[in-house]
């Protein structure tokens, strides 16, 4: 655990010592819960590579550029939009076939 996490753990243990859940359970629940991005911020965030809007995947807590299949991580509510840190998303069965024939 990071120094900030252990400090938060100590605060939680003191504050919720009489809470029905054990402090360790509270710490795991708070640590596992991703910090949601502000909707106003999402309106202005764009991919630094293509300048296209990014889609926020709430379940994975990532920002996605569907056109380039690039994924940007979010750490403690802060998006990491450094292109060198981005990861390529594997093609799914749906988009692996390519565009439909017209």
HELIX and SHEET records of a PDB file:
HELIX    1   1 UNK A    3  UNK A   15  1                                  13    
HELIX    2   2 UNK A   23  UNK A   32  1                                  10    
HELIX    3   3 UNK A   39  UNK A   44  1                                   6    
HELIX    4   4 UNK A   83  UNK A   85  5                                   3    
HELIX    5   5 UNK A   93  UNK A   96  1                                   4    
SHEET    1   A 4 UNK A  55  UNK A  57  0                                        
SHEET    2   A 4 UNK A  62  UNK A  65 -1                                        
SHEET    3   A 4 UNK A  70  UNK A  75 -1                                        
SHEET    4   A 4 UNK A  78  UNK A  79 -1                                        
SHEET    1   B 4 UNK A  55  UNK A  57  0                                        
SHEET    2   B 4 UNK A  62  UNK A  65 -1                                        
SHEET    3   B 4 UNK A  70  UNK A  75 -1                                        
SHEET    4   B 4 UNK A  87  UNK A  88 -1                                        
END                                                                             
